[in-house]
Amino acid sequence: MKNIQRIVLAIALIAFLFPVFSAKAQKAAPDTVTAGIYVTSIHDINFKDKEYNINLWLWLKYKNKKFDFVKNLEIPQAKSFTTSYSTVDSTGGRIYLLMKLQCVMKDTWAINNFPFDKQKLRFSIENSQFDSKSLVFKADTLGEHFDKRFTLRGWTVDSLDITTGIKKYETAFGDESLPKPHTEYSNFKMRLQIDRDAMGLFWKMFLGMYVAFLIAYMCFYIHTDSIDSRFGLSVGALFAVIGNKYIVDSALPESTTFTLVDSLHGTTLLFILTVIICTAYSLRLVKLEKIDQAKRFDFLCAQVLLFAYLAVNAWLIYGANHMPVLATIK
């Protein structure tokens, strides 16, 4: 009789606690939001201000009506964004939200190899009201994710990847109920790699620098009697290269690293300085009445410096073209 009472008591206890455990289990399992993206255009890439504009379609499929992505959509990297179109379909107990977004995005640029650079543009979304305990994203990978016909002048699209992840914030956003200042939000991420069509831009930016070097180089073919002209051309070429560098730098964001632009201009300045040093030594030989020796010295310097300058430039440009781009998405 006692055993029967114990069994009945156990069953009653299980029946009483089951709804509680069931509710906790349901609460522990976050709702899934399926997200997809289709990029229609990228334009106004601004290197100086570190921003670009992107137009895209974004769709979200979920069941929990409280998510309300029309009001709670968060784009962390966006300087500003507007929704030019949105539609909601709630048939079948599931919400289907389609939005067209126009965003001004802030990003960092990898300019070490400019103008032979490859850039990774980032786009991600979160829900500003529900963290990863309540909401997780799932990527919709079906179909294409960008319009291959859209014009991105001066660039080619290499790849577009979409993933999901967890973004950690070391703050409680003022919520005193949390034991420590740490929150996590699920996010949906896109990474678009673009490669620059660089040759036209390269010659446009560096043609003046190369002409300045050739002007200084021609000093070796001016007669040793015109030593003042040789010095004047070399010094003028030196200042021309410095001016060209300031013009190129004005179009780029500030960088603490030594970029390809710095390397090419620095190499040219050093070679022009070498031309001036060689000219000074040639002048010394002329003063010592060693005219033939000065001519041989000029001829030898002309061949060695031209070959060395072309070799160094080729090595720097080849390295920039074959340098792998580092991922910037987190």
N, C-alpha and C positions, 0 to 999 in steps of 0.2 A: 504493500500500500504506500509505503514511504517512497519507494522507487518511482511509482506512478506519479506521486505528487512532485517529485523532483523533475521528472520529464516534462510534466505539464508546466512547471515553473520555468524551466529552461526555454520551452517553446514560447511561452508568453514573453519572456525577456528578449528573446531573439526577434519576435514580432514587434516588440516595442522599440528596439534599437535599430532595426533594419532601415526604417525610413531615415533615421538620423545619419547612419553610415552612407546610405544611398545618396542623400543630399550632399554630403561632404565629397563623395566620389565625383558627383556631377559637377560640383563647384571646382574641384581640382582639375578637371579636364577643360582646357580652354576651347572656345569656339574657333573654328577654322574659317578664314576668309581667303577665297581663291582670287588672286589678282593677276591681271594681264596688262600689257602695254603695247602700243604701236606708235612709233615716232613718225611724224609727218614732215617735220623740217627742223633744222638747226641753222641759226643765222646770227649775225652780229657778234661773232667771236671777238672779244675785246681783250687783248693781252695786257694792256696797260692797267685796266681796271679789274682784271681777273674775273670776267663774267662772260656769259653767253646766253642767248635766247633759245628756247626749245618749245616746240608745239607738239602735243602728243594726245593720243586717246588712252584713257585709263578706264578699265572696267573691274568691278568688284562684285563677287557673289558670296552671300552669307545669309544666315538665318536669323541672327539676333538683331532685332530692329533698333535696339538701344545704341548700336555702334554708330549709326547716322553719319556716314562719311561725308555727306554734303556739308555738315557743320564741323565735323571733327577731323577732317583731313589735315595732316601735318606733313610738310615737305621741308626737312631740316636744312638742306643746302640752298633753298630758294631765297633770293633776295626779295622777290615778290612773285605772286602768281594770281591769275584770274581764271575763273571757270566760264568759258564762253558758251558752253552747252552742257546740259546734264539731263538724263532721263532715268526714271526708276520704274522697274517692273517687279511687283510683289506677288505675282501669281504662283500657285503651287507651294505656298509656305516658305518661299525663299526669295530674297531680295536680289535683284540684278540691277546694279548701278553702272551707267555708262557716262563718262565725263570727258569733255575736251578741255585740256589745260594749256594755258600760255604762260610760261614761266621764265623769269629772269634768274639764272642760276649763278651762284658764286662758287668758284673752284680754284684750285691751285694748278699752276702750269709747270710742266717739266721743260725748262728752257735751256738746259745744258747743251743740247745738240741743235738748237735753233740755227738756221731754218730747216734743218733736216730732222724735225722733231715729230714724235708720235705722242698724241694726247689721249688720256682716258677721262671721258666725261662721266660724271656720276649723277645719278638721280635716285632718290629713295623716298618712301612714304611711311608714315606711322599714323596710328590713331591717337590723338592727343588726350583722350579720356580713359582708355582701357590699356592696361599694361599686358605683359606677356602671360600673366596668370589667367587673363580673361580672353585674350585674342592672340592667335598666331596666323601668320600668312602662309599661303601655299601658292607657288608660282604656276601660272597657266602658260605652259611652254608650247602649246599647239600653234602651228602656223609661223609666219614671219613676224618680226617685231619692229621692222622699220621699212619705210618706203624706199626701195632701191632707186627710184626715179627722182627723188627729191634732190635739189641742187644745193650742194655744200661747196661753194666756190673756193677753189684752192686746196680742197681736202678730198680724200677718199675714205669711205667707211670700211674699216678692216673687219670688225666683229662687233656683235652686241650680245651681251650675256645678262640673263636675269636670274637672281637668286633670292633667297630669304635668309633672315638671320635675327639675332637678338642684339639690340643696342643697349649698352649699359650706361646708366647715369649715376654718378656718385653723389646723389642728392635725393632727399625725400620730397622735394618741392613743397616743403612746409607741412607735410603730413606727420603729425606727432605720434600717430598710432604705430608707425613703423619702428622696429627696434634699432635700425641703423640707417644712415642716409644713403640708401642704395635702392635704385629701381631699375627695372628692365622692361623694354618695350620691343615687341616684335616689329620687324620692318621688312619691306619689299624693296629690293635694290635692282637697279639697272646700271650696267657699265658698258659704255660705248667707246670703242677705240677708233680713232681717226688718224690717218697718216697724211702729212702735208705733201702736196705737189711742189717740191722745193726749188727746182732748178731755175725757173723764171724769177722767183723772189730772190734767190741767192745772187744772181748776176745783177739784179736791180740794186741790191744793197751793197755789194762788194766790188762792183766794177770800178768805182772811183778809187777804192783802196789799191786795186791792182794797177790801175793807170798811174797812180802816184808812185808806186814802187818802180814801174818801168821807166818813169821819168828820172828817178834817182839812179836807176841802173844804167841809163844811157850816158851817165857821166863818164863811164869807163871808155867811151868811144869819142869823147871830146878831147881835142889836142891838149897836151899837158901845159901849153902856154896859156890856155884859158882857164886857169885854176880858179879864178873868182866865179866864173859861170858854173863850174862844177859844184862848188860849195853852195852857191845860191839855189841851184836846182834841187840839191839834196835836202837842204833845210826847208825849202818850200814844200817838197814832197812829204817831209816829216810832219809838218803842220796840217797838210791835207789829210793824212791818215788819221790824225787826232780828231780833226773836225768830222770826218766820216764816222768815226766811232761814237762821237757824241750824238750824231743824228740817228744811228742805229739804236743806241741805248735808250733814246727818248721814246721809242716805240715798244720797249720791253719793260716788264715789271722788274723791280730791284731784286738782285740775287746776291747771296753771299758766297756762291761757288764760282769757280772759274769756268766760264762757258766757252762754247766754240767761237762765239763772236769775240770774246776776250783773247782767245788763243790766236785767232787769225790776225787780229789787229796787233797784238803784242809781238807776234812773229815778224810781221811786216815792219814794225817800228825798230825791232832789233836788227833786221837786215839793212834797213836804211841807215841806221847808226853805224853798222859795219861798213857800208859804202863810204860814209863820211870819214871813218877812221882810215880806210884804205886810201882815200883821196888825200888825207893829211900826210900819210906816209909817202905817197907818190910825189906830193909837193916837196917833201924833204929830199927825195932823190933828185928832183929837178934842181933844187938849190945847191946840191952837191955836184951838179953838172953830170949826172948819170942818166941822161935822157933815154938811152936805149934800155937800160935796166928798168926805168920807170914805165916804159911802154910794155915791156914783158910782164911786169908786175900787174899792170892794169888788165892786160889780156888774160892772165891767169886768174885774177880775182873775178873778172866778168864771167868766166866759165864756171868756176867753182860756186860762186854765190847764186847764179841762176839755177844751176842744178840742185843745190841744197834747198833753195827757196821753193822750187816746184815740188821736190820730194817731201818736204815738211808739210806743205799745204795738202798734197795728195793724201798723206798719212792721216792728217787731222780730219779731212772731209770723209775719207773712207771709214774711219773709226766712228764718226757721227752717224753715217748711214747704216752701219751694222751694229749699233749699240742697242740692246734690247730695252724696251720701255718698261719701267717699274710700275707695278699696280699701285694705284692711289686709293682704291676703295677699301673701306673697312667694314 
